[in-house]
Amino acid sequence: MVRQNERSVKSKITNFTTTEEQFSGRAGLAPVSRYLDAIGITGILASRFSFLKKNAKGTSLKSLFHQIICYFFDGTDLHVSRFDHLKKDTGYAGVMETAAEEMISSHTAKRFFRSISVVRVWLFRKVLKQVFLWRLSIERPDLIKIGIDTMVLDNNDAELREGVEPTYKKVKGFQPLQVFWGRYLVDAIFRNGKAHSNHGNHVQRVVSDMVRIIRKGYRPDVPIIFLADTGFFDQGFLEHCEKLKVGLIVGGKMYQDIKKTLDELPDECFREYKKGCKTWFYTEFGNRRKSWKKFYRTIYAKPVNEDDGQVLLEYARPELIIYTNIGMDNEITRSILKARGSDETEISPQAIINAYHFRARDELVNRALKDFGTEHLPFKRFASNAAFYYLMCISFFLFESFKYDMDSPVIKITWYAMSFRRKVLDTAGQIIRTGRGIYLKIPEITSEALGFEQLWVRSGSIPLIEPFPV
């Protein structure tokens, strides 16, 4: 047998050594850190929770919130023990623009989450609403569509967790009620696992809050439409939206009397609607349930094919019943027509079907949140887990706004957290201290590929979050 020669390598590594210089594999966190300082989110959180700081000793609340939000952006390991590793990493502290002695340990993080009571944890919701108004002031929509849904956080393997209970997905966990505006999660109520969609008066509360802050902090005349699935089908919900003069598109149930009505309708009452590769047969009529006081506009729709164009067999076509107060003689219909210049396509059956169909995109926001953060909450106390969850939601909101505000062809708004971390945050860098300042050095080829100079400039010039009334 002929022995193969060893490959010839002139720059072969023969050994290794260590250095005291500051290096980091997360240099991409530097623009994120600048962004957090520019918008002032840590100052807002610190002022909301100023009661937690009893004296001037130790890490400031602004620095603590800054580190926790960067910890969620990083996402390498969302166990609380991760803070002990980061405390020793001076390079990581450098890219976060934090002094090494201010880095918190896991014990500090645990004490912080334990110190938040059930009564005070709801202050995080006020911060979420404040950043929501901030985004409205930047993106300036002329019509606001808000989705409402629940999300199961699977904590089935958790032991002795307050609030971990069986959910409809047949796992034990939490089931928060969440409110969406496009790709943003703008409000949430953290709840135990048994809390179903229409649990208590939670839906009415979040709807009232959303309407109040939008009309007070953004525009009093902007049309607002809420979208929800069958789990929220309720007369009280419809009446509440009527009272607030906002629109509602909600999934209904296929009762026998509705089937009878559909069977009696002549064929010419059914029409075809095409949207891209998707096709529906639909019709509309007025309907009210036996205990209801008034009729609501009802749309029946049946898809003919899948989103990819594949035709569905007759028995495999899911039937949709959609109830709405849009298109009726009321204030919300008139406000939509005013906003759209009397264009009635926005209140047409096709528009209602399309809006309800794309309500499913809220599930993509749930998926993106889980990809960004974690389902497994780390604490035994309900209030501590709620605080962890809300800070994760706030960090996720800032993650979505960061992608939008960078306005970079390199950073895509549609990226999930995994892609963002691998392509942006996972950048090697070195912290250099000179007599005139502190510099972050990254490879030139990486800087060109990411457009790092643009990220650096943009991240420090974003409008500050104003103190909107919430």
C-alpha positions as CSV (number, residue, x, y, z in Angstrom):
1,M,0.0,0.0,0.0
2,V,1.3,3.5,-0.9
3,R,1.2,5.8,2.0
4,Q,-0.4,9.2,1.3
5,N,1.8,12.2,1.9
6,E,0.6,14.7,4.4
7,R,-0.8,17.8,2.8
8,S,1.6,20.7,2.6
9,V,0.4,23.7,4.7
10,K,2.8,26.6,5.1
11,S,0.7,28.3,7.7
12,K,-0.2,25.3,9.8
13,I,-1.2,26.1,13.4
14,T,1.2,24.5,15.9
15,N,-0.2,25.7,19.2
16,F,-2.5,28.3,20.8
17,T,-2.2,31.0,23.4
18,T,-4.6,33.4,25.2
19,T,-4.8,37.1,25.2
20,E,-6.2,39.9,27.4
21,E,-7.4,41.9,24.4
22,Q,-11.2,42.3,24.0
23,F,-12.7,40.2,21.2
24,S,-16.3,39.4,20.5
25,G,-18.2,37.1,18.2
26,R,-21.3,39.3,18.6
27,A,-20.0,42.6,17.1
28,G,-23.4,42.9,15.4
29,L,-24.9,43.8,18.7
30,A,-23.2,47.2,18.6
31,P,-25.8,48.8,16.3
32,V,-28.5,47.2,18.4
33,S,-27.1,48.8,21.5
34,R,-26.9,52.2,19.8
35,Y,-30.5,51.7,18.6
36,L,-31.7,51.0,22.2
37,D,-30.0,54.2,23.5
38,A,-31.2,56.3,20.6
39,I,-34.9,55.5,21.1
40,G,-34.7,55.7,24.9
41,I,-36.5,52.4,25.7
42,T,-34.3,51.6,28.7
43,G,-35.0,55.0,30.2
44,I,-38.8,54.4,29.8
45,L,-38.5,51.0,31.5
46,A,-36.3,52.4,34.3
47,S,-38.8,55.2,35.0
48,R,-41.7,52.7,35.1
49,F,-39.9,50.5,37.6
50,S,-38.0,53.1,39.5
51,F,-39.5,51.7,42.8
52,L,-37.3,48.6,42.4
53,K,-34.1,50.6,43.0
54,K,-33.8,51.3,46.7
55,N,-30.4,53.0,46.6
56,A,-27.7,54.1,44.2
57,K,-25.5,51.1,44.7
58,G,-25.0,48.4,42.2
59,T,-26.1,48.3,38.5
60,S,-28.5,51.0,37.4
61,L,-31.9,50.0,36.2
62,K,-31.2,51.4,32.7
63,S,-28.1,49.2,32.4
64,L,-30.0,46.2,33.7
65,F,-32.8,46.6,31.2
66,H,-30.3,47.3,28.4
67,Q,-28.5,44.0,29.2
68,I,-31.7,42.0,29.4
69,I,-32.9,43.3,26.0
70,C,-29.5,42.6,24.4
71,Y,-29.7,39.1,26.0
72,F,-32.9,38.4,24.2
73,F,-31.6,39.8,20.9
74,D,-28.5,37.6,21.3
75,G,-30.6,34.5,21.9
76,T,-27.6,32.1,22.1
77,D,-28.9,30.6,25.4
78,L,-32.0,31.9,27.2
79,H,-31.3,30.2,30.5
80,V,-30.8,32.7,33.2
81,S,-27.4,31.1,34.0
82,R,-26.2,32.6,30.7
83,F,-25.7,35.9,32.5
84,D,-22.8,34.4,34.5
85,H,-20.9,33.6,31.4
86,L,-21.6,37.0,29.9
87,K,-20.4,38.7,33.0
88,K,-16.9,37.4,32.4
89,D,-16.9,38.3,28.7
90,T,-15.4,41.8,28.4
91,G,-15.7,41.7,24.7
92,Y,-19.4,41.2,24.9
93,A,-19.6,44.0,27.4
94,G,-17.7,46.2,25.0
95,V,-20.0,45.8,22.0
96,M,-23.0,46.5,24.4
97,E,-21.3,49.7,25.4
98,T,-21.4,48.5,29.1
99,A,-18.6,48.7,31.6
100,A,-17.4,45.3,32.7
101,E,-18.1,46.0,36.4
102,E,-21.8,46.8,35.5
103,M,-22.5,43.4,33.9
104,I,-25.1,41.5,35.9
105,S,-24.9,37.9,37.1
106,S,-27.6,35.3,37.1
107,H,-28.3,36.0,40.8
108,T,-28.9,39.7,40.0
109,A,-31.3,38.7,37.2
110,K,-33.2,36.3,39.4
111,R,-33.5,38.9,42.2
112,F,-34.8,41.4,39.7
113,F,-37.5,39.1,38.3
114,R,-38.4,37.9,41.8
115,S,-38.9,41.5,43.0
116,I,-41.7,42.2,40.5
117,S,-45.1,41.5,42.0
118,V,-48.3,40.5,40.2
119,V,-49.7,44.0,40.8
120,R,-46.7,45.8,39.2
121,V,-46.0,43.3,36.3
122,W,-48.8,44.9,34.3
123,L,-46.6,48.0,33.9
124,F,-44.9,46.2,31.1
125,R,-48.1,46.4,29.1
126,K,-48.0,50.2,29.3
127,V,-44.5,50.1,27.8
128,L,-45.7,47.9,25.0
129,K,-48.5,50.3,24.2
130,Q,-46.2,53.2,24.3
131,V,-43.8,51.7,21.7
132,F,-46.9,50.8,19.7
133,L,-47.9,54.5,19.5
134,W,-44.3,55.3,18.6
135,R,-44.5,53.0,15.6
136,L,-47.8,54.5,14.6
137,S,-46.3,57.9,14.6
138,I,-43.5,56.7,12.3
139,E,-45.4,54.5,9.9
140,R,-48.6,56.7,9.8
141,P,-51.3,54.2,8.6
142,D,-54.6,55.6,7.4
143,L,-56.5,52.4,8.5
144,I,-55.5,50.1,11.4
145,K,-56.2,46.4,11.3
146,I,-55.5,44.6,14.7
147,G,-55.5,40.9,15.2
148,I,-56.4,39.1,18.4
149,D,-55.3,35.5,19.2
150,T,-54.0,33.3,21.9
151,M,-50.6,31.5,22.0
152,V,-49.7,28.4,23.9
153,L,-46.4,28.3,25.7
154,D,-45.5,24.7,26.1
155,N,-44.1,24.1,29.6
156,N,-45.2,20.5,29.8
157,D,-42.0,19.4,31.4
158,A,-42.0,22.1,34.1
159,E,-42.3,21.2,37.7
160,L,-44.2,23.4,40.3
161,R,-44.8,26.3,38.0
162,E,-47.6,28.7,39.0
163,G,-50.2,29.0,36.2
164,V,-48.9,26.0,34.2
165,E,-52.2,24.2,33.4
166,P,-53.6,22.0,30.6
167,T,-54.2,23.9,27.3
168,Y,-56.3,23.1,24.2
169,K,-53.2,21.8,22.6
170,K,-53.1,18.9,25.1
171,V,-49.9,20.2,26.8
172,K,-49.4,22.0,30.1
173,G,-48.3,25.6,29.9
174,F,-49.4,29.2,29.7
175,Q,-51.9,30.7,27.2
176,P,-51.5,34.5,26.9
177,L,-54.0,36.6,24.9
178,Q,-52.0,38.6,22.3
179,V,-52.8,41.6,20.1
180,F,-51.1,42.1,16.8
181,W,-50.6,45.0,14.3
182,G,-49.0,43.6,11.3
183,R,-45.7,42.0,12.3
184,Y,-45.8,43.7,15.7
185,L,-47.0,42.3,19.0
186,V,-48.6,45.4,20.6
187,D,-50.3,44.1,23.7
188,A,-50.7,40.9,25.7
189,I,-52.3,39.5,28.8
190,F,-50.2,36.8,30.4
191,R,-52.6,34.0,31.6
192,N,-52.6,30.5,32.9
193,G,-53.1,27.5,30.6
194,K,-56.8,27.1,31.1
195,A,-57.7,30.6,30.0
196,H,-59.5,30.1,26.7
197,S,-60.0,32.8,24.0
198,N,-63.0,34.5,25.5
199,H,-61.9,34.0,29.2
200,G,-63.5,36.6,31.5
201,N,-63.6,40.1,30.1
202,H,-60.0,40.1,28.8
203,V,-61.0,40.6,25.1
204,Q,-63.2,43.6,25.9
205,R,-60.4,45.1,28.0
206,V,-57.7,44.9,25.4
207,V,-60.1,46.2,22.7
208,S,-61.1,49.1,24.8
209,D,-57.4,49.9,25.6
210,M,-56.4,49.7,22.0
211,V,-59.1,52.0,20.8
212,R,-58.5,54.5,23.6
213,I,-54.7,54.8,23.1
214,I,-55.0,55.0,19.3
215,R,-57.6,57.7,19.4
216,K,-55.9,59.7,22.1
217,G,-52.2,59.2,21.1
218,Y,-52.4,58.9,17.3
219,R,-55.6,60.0,15.5
220,P,-59.2,60.3,16.8
221,D,-60.7,59.6,13.4
222,V,-58.6,56.7,12.1
223,P,-60.7,53.6,11.2
224,I,-59.9,50.6,13.4
225,I,-60.8,47.0,12.5
226,F,-60.3,44.0,14.8
227,L,-59.9,40.5,13.4
228,A,-60.4,37.3,15.4
229,D,-61.0,33.6,14.8
230,T,-64.0,31.4,15.8
231,G,-62.7,31.1,19.4
232,F,-63.8,34.8,19.9
233,F,-67.2,34.4,18.4
234,D,-69.5,36.1,20.9
235,Q,-72.5,38.5,20.9
236,G,-70.9,40.6,23.6
237,F,-67.7,41.1,21.5
238,L,-69.8,42.3,18.5
239,E,-71.8,44.6,20.7
240,H,-68.7,46.0,22.4
241,C,-67.2,46.9,19.0
242,E,-70.4,48.5,18.0
243,K,-70.4,50.6,21.1
244,L,-66.8,51.7,20.5
245,K,-67.6,52.4,16.8
246,V,-64.8,50.1,15.5
247,G,-65.0,47.3,13.0
248,L,-64.9,43.6,13.7
249,I,-64.3,40.6,11.5
250,V,-64.8,37.4,13.4
251,G,-65.2,33.7,12.5
252,G,-68.6,32.1,13.2
253,K,-69.9,28.6,13.6
254,M,-71.8,26.5,11.1
255,Y,-75.2,26.0,12.8
256,Q,-78.0,23.9,11.3
257,D,-80.2,26.9,10.5
258,I,-77.3,28.5,8.5
259,K,-76.9,25.3,6.5
260,K,-80.6,25.4,5.8
261,T,-80.4,29.0,4.6
262,L,-77.5,28.2,2.3
263,D,-79.3,25.1,0.9
264,E,-82.3,27.3,0.0
265,L,-80.3,30.0,-1.8
266,P,-80.4,29.8,-5.6
267,D,-77.1,29.2,-7.5
268,E,-77.0,32.7,-8.8
269,C,-76.5,34.0,-5.3
270,F,-73.0,32.4,-5.1
271,R,-70.1,34.1,-6.7
272,E,-66.4,33.4,-7.3
273,Y,-63.5,35.4,-5.9
274,K,-59.9,35.0,-7.0
275,K,-56.9,36.3,-5.1
276,G,-53.6,35.2,-6.6
277,C,-53.7,31.4,-6.7
278,K,-56.5,31.2,-4.2
279,T,-60.2,30.9,-5.3
280,W,-63.3,31.0,-3.1
281,F,-67.0,30.5,-3.7
282,Y,-68.9,32.9,-1.5
283,T,-72.3,34.5,-0.7
284,E,-73.5,37.0,1.9
285,F,-76.7,37.4,3.9
286,G,-77.9,38.8,7.3
287,N,-78.0,36.5,10.3
288,R,-78.5,36.7,14.0
289,R,-78.4,34.0,16.6
290,K,-81.6,33.3,18.7
291,S,-80.5,35.4,21.7
292,W,-79.1,38.3,19.6
293,K,-80.9,41.6,19.4
294,K,-79.9,42.5,15.9
295,F,-78.7,41.1,12.5
296,Y,-75.1,41.2,11.4
297,R,-73.6,40.9,8.0
298,T,-72.6,37.3,7.4
299,I,-70.4,36.0,4.7
300,Y,-70.1,32.3,3.7
301,A,-67.0,31.3,1.9
302,K,-65.6,28.0,0.6
303,P,-62.1,27.7,-0.8
304,V,-61.7,25.8,-4.1
305,N,-58.0,25.3,-3.9
306,E,-54.9,25.6,-1.7
307,D,-52.6,28.6,-1.6
308,D,-50.3,26.8,-4.1
309,G,-53.2,26.4,-6.5
310,Q,-53.8,22.7,-5.9
311,V,-57.6,21.9,-6.2
312,L,-59.3,20.7,-3.1
313,L,-61.8,17.8,-3.3
314,E,-65.4,18.7,-2.4
315,Y,-65.3,16.9,1.0
316,A,-62.0,18.5,1.9
317,R,-63.1,22.1,1.4
318,P,-63.4,23.9,4.8
319,E,-66.4,26.2,5.1
320,L,-66.1,29.6,6.6
321,I,-68.7,31.7,8.3
322,I,-67.6,35.3,8.9
323,Y,-69.6,37.8,10.9
324,T,-68.8,41.5,10.6
325,N,-70.3,45.0,11.3
326,I,-68.4,46.5,8.3
327,G,-70.6,47.3,5.3
328,M,-73.7,48.0,7.5
329,D,-75.2,51.4,8.2
330,N,-72.9,52.5,11.0
331,E,-70.0,54.9,11.9
332,I,-67.2,52.4,11.2
333,T,-68.4,51.9,7.6
334,R,-68.6,55.6,7.0
335,S,-65.1,56.2,8.5
336,I,-63.6,53.5,6.2
337,L,-65.2,55.0,3.1
338,K,-64.0,58.4,4.2
339,A,-60.4,57.1,4.6
340,R,-60.5,55.3,1.3
341,G,-62.1,58.2,-0.7
342,S,-65.6,56.5,-1.0
343,D,-63.9,53.4,-2.5
344,E,-66.3,50.6,-1.6
345,T,-63.9,47.8,-2.4
346,E,-62.6,48.0,1.2
347,I,-66.1,47.0,2.5
348,S,-66.8,44.4,-0.2
349,P,-67.3,40.7,0.6
350,Q,-64.0,40.0,-1.2
351,A,-62.2,42.4,1.1
352,I,-63.8,40.8,4.2
353,I,-62.8,37.3,3.0
354,N,-59.3,38.5,2.2
355,A,-58.8,40.2,5.6
356,Y,-60.1,37.1,7.4
357,H,-57.9,34.8,5.4
358,F,-54.7,36.9,6.1
359,R,-55.7,36.9,9.8
360,A,-53.7,33.7,9.8
361,R,-50.5,35.7,9.5
362,D,-50.9,36.3,13.2
363,E,-49.8,32.7,13.6
364,L,-46.6,33.7,11.8
365,V,-46.0,36.4,14.4
366,N,-46.5,33.7,17.2
367,R,-43.9,31.5,15.4
368,A,-41.5,34.4,15.0
369,L,-41.9,35.3,18.7
370,K,-41.1,31.7,19.7
371,D,-38.1,31.7,17.3
372,F,-36.9,34.9,18.9
373,G,-37.4,33.9,22.5
374,T,-38.5,30.7,24.2
375,E,-41.6,28.8,25.3
376,H,-40.0,27.5,28.4
377,L,-40.2,30.1,31.1
378,P,-37.6,29.8,33.8
379,F,-39.2,30.6,37.2
380,K,-41.6,29.0,39.6
381,R,-43.6,32.2,40.4
382,F,-46.3,33.3,38.0
383,A,-45.3,37.0,38.4
384,S,-41.6,36.3,37.6
385,N,-42.5,34.4,34.5
386,A,-44.9,37.1,33.5
387,A,-42.1,39.7,33.8
388,F,-39.8,37.5,31.7
389,Y,-42.5,37.0,29.1
390,Y,-43.3,40.7,28.8
391,L,-39.6,41.7,28.5
392,M,-39.3,39.1,25.7
393,C,-42.3,40.6,24.0
394,I,-40.9,44.1,24.3
395,S,-37.5,42.9,22.9
396,F,-39.3,41.2,20.1
397,F,-41.2,44.4,19.2
398,L,-37.8,46.2,19.1
399,F,-36.3,43.5,17.0
400,E,-39.1,44.0,14.4
401,S,-38.8,47.8,14.5
402,F,-35.0,47.6,14.2
403,K,-35.2,45.7,10.9
404,Y,-37.7,48.2,9.6
405,D,-35.8,51.3,10.8
406,M,-32.4,50.2,9.4
407,D,-33.9,50.4,5.9
408,S,-31.1,48.3,4.6
409,P,-31.2,46.0,1.5
410,V,-29.0,43.6,3.5
411,I,-31.4,43.2,6.4
412,K,-34.7,41.8,5.3
413,I,-37.9,42.6,7.3
414,T,-39.1,39.1,6.7
415,W,-36.1,37.5,8.5
416,Y,-36.8,35.4,11.5
417,A,-34.5,35.8,14.5
418,M,-32.3,32.8,13.5
419,S,-31.4,34.4,10.2
420,F,-30.8,37.8,11.7
421,R,-28.5,36.4,14.4
422,R,-26.5,34.3,11.9
423,K,-26.1,37.0,9.3
424,V,-25.9,40.2,11.4
425,L,-25.0,39.5,15.0
426,D,-22.5,36.7,14.4
427,T,-19.8,39.1,13.4
428,A,-16.2,39.0,14.8
429,G,-15.0,42.3,16.3
430,Q,-12.3,43.7,18.5
431,I,-12.7,46.5,21.0
432,I,-9.7,49.0,20.8
433,R,-9.2,51.6,23.5
434,T,-7.2,54.7,22.7
435,G,-6.6,58.0,24.3
436,R,-9.3,59.5,22.1
437,G,-12.0,56.9,22.4
438,I,-13.2,53.4,22.0
439,Y,-13.3,51.7,18.6
440,L,-14.9,48.6,17.3
441,K,-12.8,46.9,14.6
442,I,-14.4,44.4,12.3
443,P,-13.1,42.8,9.1
444,E,-13.4,45.0,6.0
445,I,-15.1,42.3,3.9
446,T,-17.7,41.9,6.7
447,S,-18.3,45.6,6.9
448,E,-18.9,45.8,3.2
449,A,-21.2,42.8,3.1
450,L,-23.4,44.1,5.9
451,G,-23.3,47.8,5.0
452,F,-22.1,48.3,8.5
453,E,-21.4,52.0,8.1
454,Q,-25.1,52.6,7.2
455,L,-26.2,50.4,10.2
456,W,-24.0,52.4,12.5
457,V,-25.3,55.8,11.3
458,R,-29.0,54.7,11.1
459,S,-28.9,53.0,14.5
460,G,-28.0,56.3,16.3
461,S,-30.5,58.6,14.5
462,I,-33.9,56.9,15.1
463,P,-36.6,59.2,16.6
464,L,-36.9,59.0,20.4
465,I,-39.9,57.3,21.8
466,E,-42.1,60.2,23.0
467,P,-44.0,60.0,26.3
468,F,-47.4,59.2,24.8
469,P,-50.4,58.9,27.1
470,V,-51.2,55.3,27.8
